[in-house]
Amino acid sequence: MSMKLKINGMGRPLWLCDELPPVERPNPSCNAPPKANLTKLAYDIKEAATVLGMSEKSVRRQIARQNLRRCNKFGRIRIPRKDVETFFERHSA
């Protein structure tokens, strides 16, 4: 496998490989690596409401009743994914 170094228009190095197929990128002029498919570790109120199939107000009530745990990070309320999954399993029957 041979590697070639090329400098793109913005002065950043761009490595080219003869044997690997090109990776599709949303913006072909971007030299950033493709985004990984990461799962969320925590949901905000709106996302938790969508996952659980209830209103945002109901999610806030469940937090107040301590059925869902909340984490305050960076000034935002987050609900851990494990807690959302546990709550869904308990109340889906």
Backbone as CSV, one residue per row, in Angstrom:
resi,resn,N_x,N_y,N_z,CA_x,CA_y,CA_z,C_x,C_y,C_z
1,MET,0.861,-1.165,0.000,0.000,0.000,0.000,0.904,1.224,0.000
2,SER,0.684,2.107,-0.930,1.507,3.317,-0.978,0.693,4.519,-0.508
3,MET,1.304,5.343,0.279,0.666,6.543,0.825,1.324,7.759,0.200
4,LYS,0.517,8.726,-0.188,1.028,9.966,-0.738,0.526,11.117,0.118
5,LEU,1.353,12.104,0.316,0.967,13.281,1.069,0.705,14.408,0.101
6,LYS,-0.443,15.016,0.249,-0.818,16.141,-0.591,-1.311,17.244,0.327
7,ILE,-1.018,18.467,0.025,-1.490,19.600,0.821,-2.716,20.152,0.119
8,ASN,-3.840,20.226,0.874,-5.057,20.739,0.257,-5.020,22.269,0.212
9,GLY,-6.066,22.867,-0.287,-6.120,24.311,-0.484,-6.015,25.122,0.793
10,MET,-6.288,24.518,1.944,-6.252,25.263,3.200,-4.950,25.005,3.953
11,GLY,-3.981,24.359,3.325,-2.689,24.140,3.948,-2.636,22.938,4.874
12,ARG,-3.688,22.136,4.923,-3.701,20.958,5.775,-3.229,19.742,4.992
13,PRO,-2.555,18.811,5.659,-2.107,17.613,4.932,-3.291,16.707,4.616
14,LEU,-3.234,16.103,3.467,-4.271,15.188,3.015,-3.571,13.923,2.553
15,TRP,-3.806,12.806,3.244,-3.140,11.556,2.893,-3.978,10.820,1.865
16,LEU,-3.332,10.360,0.838,-4.016,9.613,-0.210,-3.453,8.205,-0.249
17,CYS,-4.319,7.247,-0.419,-3.901,5.853,-0.475,-4.399,5.278,-1.794
18,ASP,-3.541,4.569,-2.489,-3.895,4.029,-3.805,-4.859,2.845,-3.725
19,GLU,-4.826,2.090,-2.638,-5.548,0.828,-2.599,-6.891,0.879,-1.877
20,LEU,-7.158,1.883,-1.064,-8.411,1.942,-0.320,-9.463,2.729,-1.092
21,PRO,-10.720,2.270,-1.074,-11.765,3.030,-1.756,-12.035,4.335,-1.011
22,PRO,-12.504,5.358,-1.708,-12.783,6.625,-1.034,-13.983,6.496,-0.095
23,VAL,-13.970,7.262,0.981,-15.061,7.275,1.952,-16.010,8.397,1.570
24,GLU,-17.310,8.077,1.533,-18.290,9.112,1.211,-18.421,10.070,2.381
25,ARG,-18.402,11.332,2.095,-18.525,12.375,3.106,-19.677,13.289,2.726
26,PRO,-20.343,13.899,3.721,-21.453,14.787,3.404,-20.996,16.000,2.585
27,ASN,-19.795,16.482,2.843,-19.241,17.614,2.114,-17.906,17.159,1.531
28,PRO,-17.816,16.951,0.225,-16.592,16.393,-0.339,-15.354,17.266,-0.132
29,SER,-15.523,18.555,0.067,-14.365,19.423,0.263,-13.834,19.351,1.697
30,CYS,-14.567,18.692,2.580,-14.171,18.582,3.981,-13.164,17.442,4.145
31,ASN,-12.096,17.686,4.897,-11.074,16.665,5.118,-11.236,16.003,6.487
32,ALA,-12.381,16.191,7.141,-12.619,15.618,8.465,-12.958,14.136,8.334
33,PRO,-12.635,13.336,9.368,-13.002,11.921,9.315,-14.514,11.759,9.382
34,PRO,-15.055,10.671,8.832,-16.503,10.464,8.895,-16.974,10.330,10.340
35,LYS,-18.195,10.771,10.596,-18.749,10.721,11.956,-19.055,9.286,12.352
36,ALA,-18.764,8.965,13.608,-19.081,7.646,14.135,-20.546,7.608,14.559
37,ASN,-21.146,6.456,14.514,-22.523,6.295,14.942,-22.517,6.002,16.444
38,LEU,-22.639,7.039,17.253,-22.590,6.892,18.703,-23.998,6.942,19.275
39,THR,-24.251,6.117,20.268,-25.539,6.178,20.951,-25.427,7.172,22.096
40,LYS,-26.534,7.815,22.404,-26.536,8.807,23.477,-26.446,8.128,24.836
41,LEU,-25.709,8.758,25.729,-25.633,8.268,27.101,-26.729,8.858,27.958
42,ALA,-27.257,10.012,27.545,-28.317,10.665,28.304,-29.207,11.452,27.344
43,TYR,-30.458,11.624,27.744,-31.437,12.348,26.941,-31.824,13.641,27.651
44,ASP,-32.218,14.652,26.874,-32.822,15.822,27.501,-34.313,15.524,27.693
45,ILE,-35.039,16.467,28.258,-36.462,16.236,28.586,-37.269,15.885,27.336
46,LYS,-37.056,16.640,26.267,-37.831,16.430,25.047,-37.539,15.066,24.427
47,GLU,-36.278,14.669,24.378,-35.914,13.374,23.815,-36.457,12.226,24.664
48,ALA,-36.373,12.360,25.983,-36.909,11.315,26.868,-38.421,11.184,26.686
49,ALA,-39.100,12.312,26.528,-40.550,12.277,26.314,-40.885,11.546,25.018
50,THR,-40.117,11.784,23.978,-40.348,11.108,22.696,-40.105,9.607,22.816
51,VAL,-39.022,9.228,23.467,-38.701,7.806,23.631,-39.763,7.094,24.462
52,LEU,-40.218,7.742,25.512,-41.186,7.125,26.419,-42.631,7.275,25.948
53,GLY,-42.870,8.096,24.944,-44.227,8.278,24.427,-45.117,9.053,25.374
54,MET,-44.563,10.052,26.036,-45.349,10.889,26.952,-44.964,12.342,26.740
55,SER,-45.678,13.221,27.396,-45.401,14.646,27.250,-44.189,15.050,28.080
56,GLU,-43.646,16.215,27.758,-42.518,16.740,28.521,-42.931,17.001,29.974
57,LYS,-44.168,17.444,30.157,-44.670,17.703,31.508,-44.724,16.411,32.321
58,SER,-45.114,15.304,31.687,-45.156,14.018,32.386,-43.754,13.545,32.767
59,VAL,-42.782,13.799,31.899,-41.401,13.427,32.218,-40.935,14.234,33.425
60,ARG,-41.261,15.520,33.450,-40.889,16.363,34.598,-41.567,15.867,35.885
61,ARG,-42.812,15.393,35.765,-43.509,14.839,36.936,-42.802,13.577,37.444
62,GLN,-42.385,12.726,36.511,-41.687,11.496,36.908,-40.347,11.811,37.572
63,ILE,-39.695,12.876,37.127,-38.459,13.309,37.776,-38.764,13.801,39.184
64,ALA,-39.839,14.574,39.343,-40.223,15.087,40.662,-40.598,13.946,41.611
65,ARG,-41.219,12.893,41.067,-41.592,11.717,41.884,-40.408,10.772,42.099
66,GLN,-39.279,11.111,41.526,-38.037,10.337,41.613,-38.147,8.970,40.946
67,ASN,-39.021,8.871,39.952,-39.075,7.659,39.136,-38.023,7.702,38.035
68,LEU,-37.598,8.908,37.680,-36.509,9.113,36.736,-35.453,9.970,37.414
69,ARG,-34.197,9.601,37.217,-33.100,10.356,37.815,-32.666,11.436,36.831
70,ARG,-32.285,12.581,37.353,-31.814,13.649,36.485,-30.390,14.028,36.845
71,CYS,-29.649,14.414,35.839,-28.278,14.882,36.027,-28.202,16.291,35.447
72,ASN,-27.656,17.187,36.210,-27.465,18.548,35.721,-26.028,18.697,35.267
73,LYS,-25.837,18.733,33.987,-24.502,18.920,33.418,-24.538,20.135,32.505
74,PHE,-23.605,21.021,32.727,-23.447,22.200,31.888,-24.728,23.026,31.817
75,GLY,-25.452,23.084,32.933,-26.661,23.901,33.006,-27.866,23.306,32.311
76,ARG,-27.812,22.047,31.959,-28.941,21.404,31.280,-29.332,20.138,32.032
77,ILE,-30.608,19.822,31.975,-31.107,18.608,32.608,-30.934,17.456,31.632
78,ARG,-30.314,16.392,32.090,-30.147,15.175,31.301,-30.652,13.991,32.105
79,ILE,-31.241,13.028,31.401,-31.745,11.808,32.035,-30.927,10.649,31.462
80,PRO,-30.239,9.897,32.314,-29.404,8.797,31.814,-30.212,7.778,31.008
81,ARG,-29.623,7.278,29.928,-30.285,6.321,29.045,-30.728,5.078,29.804
82,LYS,-29.898,4.584,30.725,-30.251,3.388,31.502,-31.537,3.606,32.296
83,ASP,-31.685,4.810,32.878,-32.895,5.100,33.647,-34.129,5.144,32.752
84,VAL,-33.979,5.701,31.548,-35.105,5.746,30.602,-35.487,4.327,30.202
85,GLU,-34.497,3.481,29.916,-34.782,2.086,29.543,-35.449,1.329,30.681
86,THR,-34.952,1.505,31.904,-35.535,0.830,33.080,-36.970,1.286,33.299
87,PHE,-37.203,2.599,33.215,-38.550,3.134,33.395,-39.488,2.565,32.332
88,PHE,-39.014,2.494,31.083,-39.848,1.982,29.997,-40.200,0.508,30.232
89,GLU,-39.230,-0.290,30.673,-39.483,-1.717,30.915,-40.483,-1.916,32.047
90,ARG,-40.351,-1.111,33.115,-41.246,-1.240,34.261,-42.678,-0.838,33.937
91,HIS,-42.840,0.203,33.114,-44.171,0.760,32.879,-44.771,0.417,31.534
92,SER,-44.133,-0.462,30.774,-44.676,-0.810,29.455,-45.662,-1.963,29.518
93,ALA,-45.702,-2.682,30.612,-46.592,-3.845,30.709,-48.019,-3.472,30.951
